[in-house]
Amino acid sequence: MIVIRHMRHGFPIVGCPASVQSTPSSKRRYRTLVADTARNTVSEPVVGSKRITIEIDWFTLGFESKPDVDNIIKPIQDALKGIVFVDDSQVEGVTARKHDLLTITSFVREPLNIIDPIIQGCREYVYVRIYQ
């Protein structure tokens, strides 16, 4: 069986992402930022047995003293629960990538707003895509 998914939502979150190793207050602030950003984009969560996939692209200036890319997934996913999807069991996959803004990054078939923060002068942000 072949299933073709379409991007349901895509939005940037400006700032350095929190890590699972961040302080509780830092994680709480970042979850609030992610949740507020998602609420401005998503009208209602995916419900029922419908499955989603999350893609996270982290854009930053250099990789020194930055958290590992796998450590930013959980705080973002926790913040999206109840806004983008109802239950963690709906998430069948998560992909996360880190991009250094000091090098050339190319994109194919990406939404144009993925580079809006760069155009606006942001030095660090995360772009989240939700596929259904």
Contacts in CASP RR format, 6 or more apart in sequence:
PFRMAT RR
TARGET T0000
AUTHOR 0000-0000-0000
METHOD contacts of the structure
MODEL  1
MIVIRHMRHGFPIVGCPASVQSTPSSKRRYRTLVADTARNTVSEPVVGSK
RITIEIDWFTLGFESKPDVDNIIKPIQDALKGIVFVDDSQVEGVTARKHD
LLTITSFVREPLNIIDPIIQGCREYVYVRIYQ
5 53 0 8 1.000
5 131 0 8 1.000
5 132 0 8 1.000
6 131 0 8 1.000
6 132 0 8 1.000
7 111 0 8 1.000
7 129 0 8 1.000
7 130 0 8 1.000
7 131 0 8 1.000
8 46 0 8 1.000
8 52 0 8 1.000
8 130 0 8 1.000
8 131 0 8 1.000
8 132 0 8 1.000
9 38 0 8 1.000
9 41 0 8 1.000
9 42 0 8 1.000
9 84 0 8 1.000
9 128 0 8 1.000
9 129 0 8 1.000
9 130 0 8 1.000
10 41 0 8 1.000
10 111 0 8 1.000
10 113 0 8 1.000
10 127 0 8 1.000
10 128 0 8 1.000
10 129 0 8 1.000
10 130 0 8 1.000
11 37 0 8 1.000
11 38 0 8 1.000
11 40 0 8 1.000
11 41 0 8 1.000
11 113 0 8 1.000
11 127 0 8 1.000
11 128 0 8 1.000
12 37 0 8 1.000
12 113 0 8 1.000
12 114 0 8 1.000
12 116 0 8 1.000
12 117 0 8 1.000
12 122 0 8 1.000
12 125 0 8 1.000
12 126 0 8 1.000
12 127 0 8 1.000
12 128 0 8 1.000
13 33 0 8 1.000
13 34 0 8 1.000
13 37 0 8 1.000
13 76 0 8 1.000
13 125 0 8 1.000
13 126 0 8 1.000
13 127 0 8 1.000
13 128 0 8 1.000
14 117 0 8 1.000
14 122 0 8 1.000
14 124 0 8 1.000
14 125 0 8 1.000
15 33 0 8 1.000
15 122 0 8 1.000
15 124 0 8 1.000
15 125 0 8 1.000
15 126 0 8 1.000
16 60 0 8 1.000
16 66 0 8 1.000
16 124 0 8 1.000
17 30 0 8 1.000
17 58 0 8 1.000
17 67 0 8 1.000
17 72 0 8 1.000
17 75 0 8 1.000
17 76 0 8 1.000
17 126 0 8 1.000
18 26 0 8 1.000
18 27 0 8 1.000
18 29 0 8 1.000
18 30 0 8 1.000
18 31 0 8 1.000
18 72 0 8 1.000
18 75 0 8 1.000
19 67 0 8 1.000
19 68 0 8 1.000
19 71 0 8 1.000
19 72 0 8 1.000
19 75 0 8 1.000
20 27 0 8 1.000
20 71 0 8 1.000
20 72 0 8 1.000
20 74 0 8 1.000
20 75 0 8 1.000
21 67 0 8 1.000
21 71 0 8 1.000
22 30 0 8 1.000
22 67 0 8 1.000
22 75 0 8 1.000
27 75 0 8 1.000
30 75 0 8 1.000
30 79 0 8 1.000
31 75 0 8 1.000
31 78 0 8 1.000
31 79 0 8 1.000
32 79 0 8 1.000
33 79 0 8 1.000
34 75 0 8 1.000
34 76 0 8 1.000
34 79 0 8 1.000
34 80 0 8 1.000
34 128 0 8 1.000
35 79 0 8 1.000
35 80 0 8 1.000
35 83 0 8 1.000
38 79 0 8 1.000
38 80 0 8 1.000
38 83 0 8 1.000
38 84 0 8 1.000
38 128 0 8 1.000
39 83 0 8 1.000
42 83 0 8 1.000
42 84 0 8 1.000
42 130 0 8 1.000
45 82 0 8 1.000
45 83 0 8 1.000
45 84 0 8 1.000
45 85 0 8 1.000
45 86 0 8 1.000
46 52 0 8 1.000
46 84 0 8 1.000
46 85 0 8 1.000
46 86 0 8 1.000
46 90 0 8 1.000
46 130 0 8 1.000
46 132 0 8 1.000
47 86 0 8 1.000
48 86 0 8 1.000
48 90 0 8 1.000
49 90 0 8 1.000
50 90 0 8 1.000
50 132 0 8 1.000
51 90 0 8 1.000
51 91 0 8 1.000
51 92 0 8 1.000
51 132 0 8 1.000
52 84 0 8 1.000
52 85 0 8 1.000
52 90 0 8 1.000
52 91 0 8 1.000
52 92 0 8 1.000
52 130 0 8 1.000
52 131 0 8 1.000
52 132 0 8 1.000
53 91 0 8 1.000
53 92 0 8 1.000
53 93 0 8 1.000
53 94 0 8 1.000
53 95 0 8 1.000
53 130 0 8 1.000
53 131 0 8 1.000
53 132 0 8 1.000
54 76 0 8 1.000
54 77 0 8 1.000
54 80 0 8 1.000
54 91 0 8 1.000
54 93 0 8 1.000
54 94 0 8 1.000
54 95 0 8 1.000
54 128 0 8 1.000
54 129 0 8 1.000
54 130 0 8 1.000
54 131 0 8 1.000
55 94 0 8 1.000
55 95 0 8 1.000
55 96 0 8 1.000
55 128 0 8 1.000
55 129 0 8 1.000
55 131 0 8 1.000
56 72 0 8 1.000
56 73 0 8 1.000
56 76 0 8 1.000
56 94 0 8 1.000
56 95 0 8 1.000
56 96 0 8 1.000
56 97 0 8 1.000
56 126 0 8 1.000
56 127 0 8 1.000
56 128 0 8 1.000
56 129 0 8 1.000
57 96 0 8 1.000
57 97 0 8 1.000
57 99 0 8 1.000
57 114 0 8 1.000
57 126 0 8 1.000
57 127 0 8 1.000
57 129 0 8 1.000
58 69 0 8 1.000
58 72 0 8 1.000
58 96 0 8 1.000
58 97 0 8 1.000
58 98 0 8 1.000
58 99 0 8 1.000
58 125 0 8 1.000
58 126 0 8 1.000
59 99 0 8 1.000
59 101 0 8 1.000
59 105 0 8 1.000
59 117 0 8 1.000
59 118 0 8 1.000
59 122 0 8 1.000
59 124 0 8 1.000
59 125 0 8 1.000
59 126 0 8 1.000
59 127 0 8 1.000
60 66 0 8 1.000
60 98 0 8 1.000
60 99 0 8 1.000
60 100 0 8 1.000
60 101 0 8 1.000
60 123 0 8 1.000
60 124 0 8 1.000
61 100 0 8 1.000
61 101 0 8 1.000
61 102 0 8 1.000
61 123 0 8 1.000
61 124 0 8 1.000
62 100 0 8 1.000
62 101 0 8 1.000
62 102 0 8 1.000
63 98 0 8 1.000
63 100 0 8 1.000
66 98 0 8 1.000
69 96 0 8 1.000
69 97 0 8 1.000
69 98 0 8 1.000
70 96 0 8 1.000
72 96 0 8 1.000
72 126 0 8 1.000
73 94 0 8 1.000
73 96 0 8 1.000
76 126 0 8 1.000
76 128 0 8 1.000
77 88 0 8 1.000
77 91 0 8 1.000
77 94 0 8 1.000
80 128 0 8 1.000
80 130 0 8 1.000
81 87 0 8 1.000
81 88 0 8 1.000
84 130 0 8 1.000
85 91 0 8 1.000
85 130 0 8 1.000
99 105 0 8 1.000
101 118 0 8 1.000
101 123 0 8 1.000
107 114 0 8 1.000
111 129 0 8 1.000
114 127 0 8 1.000
117 125 0 8 1.000
117 127 0 8 1.000
END
